[in-house]
């Protein structure tokens, strides 16, 4: 019994931190999808490097998409289609809040080990509703 307590006292903090994703006590990276508004995504795009993925149908992407967004089917989030840097900020969106595609794609990205995963739930319709610019495929 005394040995068990000694082991727990020595290694307990390490085990607790390991469960949180760290060993040295630093904060663990987010393990859930974070939500962004269109305005927040626009600011993030202006501030620096972010990868934006459009989970809409190809014809919708051709009509209007967030500038620079890459078309990706919600069920095609694989390591070869994502950035090599697992700490890169990545954002998924689809058509509107009723569309689940972006949320599903974002959860897959978290499962692949990405640490900065966002979903713009308002979708392209929300982006357009606040007057942000779109691109179209000629």
C-alpha positions as CSV (number, residue, x, y, z in Angstrom):
1,X,0.0,0.0,0.0
2,X,2.8,2.4,0.9
3,X,4.5,1.7,-2.5
4,X,1.3,2.5,-4.3
5,X,1.0,5.8,-2.5
6,X,4.6,6.7,-3.2
7,X,4.2,5.9,-6.9
8,X,1.0,8.0,-7.1
9,X,2.7,10.9,-5.3
10,X,5.7,10.8,-7.6
11,X,4.0,10.2,-10.9
12,X,0.5,11.4,-10.4
13,X,1.2,15.0,-11.6
14,X,2.8,13.6,-14.8
15,X,-0.1,11.3,-15.4
16,X,-2.6,14.1,-15.0
17,X,-0.7,16.3,-17.3
18,X,-0.2,13.5,-19.9
19,X,-4.0,13.1,-19.9
20,X,-4.4,16.8,-20.7
21,X,-1.9,16.4,-23.6
22,X,1.2,17.7,-21.9
23,X,4.0,16.4,-19.6
24,X,5.6,19.8,-18.7
25,X,2.4,21.5,-17.5
26,X,2.0,23.8,-20.5
27,X,-1.6,24.1,-21.8
28,X,-2.8,21.4,-24.0
29,X,-3.8,22.3,-27.6
30,X,-7.5,22.6,-28.2
31,X,-9.1,19.3,-28.9
32,X,-12.4,20.6,-30.1
33,X,-13.6,22.6,-33.0
34,X,-13.8,26.3,-32.4
35,X,-16.5,28.4,-34.0
36,X,-15.8,31.6,-36.0
37,X,-18.1,34.3,-37.3
38,X,-17.6,35.6,-40.8
39,X,-16.1,38.8,-39.4
40,X,-13.7,36.8,-37.3
41,X,-12.6,34.7,-40.3
42,X,-12.1,37.8,-42.3
43,X,-9.9,39.3,-39.5
44,X,-8.0,36.0,-39.2
45,X,-7.4,36.0,-43.0
46,X,-6.2,39.7,-42.8
47,X,-3.9,39.0,-39.8
48,X,-1.9,36.1,-41.2
49,X,-1.7,32.6,-42.6
50,X,-4.9,30.6,-42.4
51,X,-6.1,27.7,-44.6
52,X,-9.8,28.0,-45.6
53,X,-11.7,25.0,-46.9
54,X,-15.1,25.2,-48.6
55,X,-17.2,22.0,-48.1
56,X,-19.9,23.0,-50.5
57,X,-20.8,21.3,-53.8
58,X,-18.5,22.1,-56.7
59,X,-21.1,24.2,-58.5
60,X,-21.7,26.3,-55.4
61,X,-18.0,26.8,-55.0
62,X,-17.8,28.0,-58.6
63,X,-20.6,30.5,-58.0
64,X,-19.2,32.1,-54.8
65,X,-16.6,31.2,-52.2
66,X,-14.5,32.9,-49.6
67,X,-11.4,34.3,-51.3
68,X,-8.7,31.8,-51.5
69,X,-10.8,28.9,-50.1
70,X,-10.0,25.4,-51.4
71,X,-12.9,23.1,-52.3
72,X,-12.9,19.9,-50.3
73,X,-15.7,17.4,-49.8
74,X,-16.6,17.0,-46.1
75,X,-15.6,13.4,-46.2
76,X,-12.3,13.9,-47.9
77,X,-10.3,15.4,-45.0
78,X,-7.2,13.3,-45.3
79,X,-3.6,14.1,-44.4
80,X,-2.6,14.5,-48.1
81,X,-5.3,17.2,-48.6
82,X,-4.4,19.2,-45.4
83,X,-1.5,21.4,-44.6
84,X,1.7,19.6,-43.4
85,X,1.8,21.7,-40.3
86,X,-0.6,20.3,-37.7
87,X,-0.5,23.6,-35.8
88,X,-1.7,25.6,-38.8
89,X,-5.0,27.4,-38.5
90,X,-7.6,25.7,-40.6
91,X,-11.2,26.8,-41.2
92,X,-14.0,24.9,-42.7
93,X,-17.4,26.3,-43.9
94,X,-20.3,25.1,-46.0
95,X,-23.5,26.7,-47.2
96,X,-25.4,27.8,-44.0
97,X,-25.9,27.0,-40.3
98,X,-28.2,24.2,-41.3
99,X,-25.5,22.4,-43.3
100,X,-23.5,19.9,-41.2
101,X,-20.7,19.4,-43.8
102,X,-18.2,21.9,-42.3
103,X,-18.6,20.6,-38.8
104,X,-18.0,17.0,-39.9
105,X,-14.9,18.0,-41.8
106,X,-13.6,20.0,-38.9
107,X,-14.1,17.1,-36.5
108,X,-12.1,14.9,-38.9
109,X,-9.3,17.5,-38.9
110,X,-9.2,17.4,-35.1
111,X,-9.0,13.6,-35.3
112,X,-6.0,13.9,-37.6
113,X,-4.2,15.9,-34.9
114,X,-4.7,19.5,-36.1
115,X,-4.7,21.9,-33.1
116,X,-6.2,25.1,-34.5
117,X,-9.4,23.9,-36.2
118,X,-12.3,26.3,-36.8
119,X,-15.7,26.1,-38.3
120,X,-17.6,29.1,-39.7
121,X,-21.1,27.8,-39.1
122,X,-22.8,30.7,-40.9
123,X,-21.3,29.4,-44.2
124,X,-21.0,31.2,-47.4
125,X,-24.5,32.7,-47.0
126,X,-23.5,34.3,-43.7
127,X,-20.3,35.5,-45.3
128,X,-22.3,37.2,-48.0
129,X,-25.0,38.5,-45.6
130,X,-22.4,40.7,-43.8
131,X,-21.2,42.0,-47.1
132,X,-17.8,40.3,-47.3
133,X,-16.3,39.7,-50.8
134,X,-16.4,36.4,-52.6
135,X,-14.6,34.9,-55.5
136,X,-16.1,32.9,-58.4
137,X,-14.6,30.5,-60.7
138,X,-14.6,31.9,-64.3
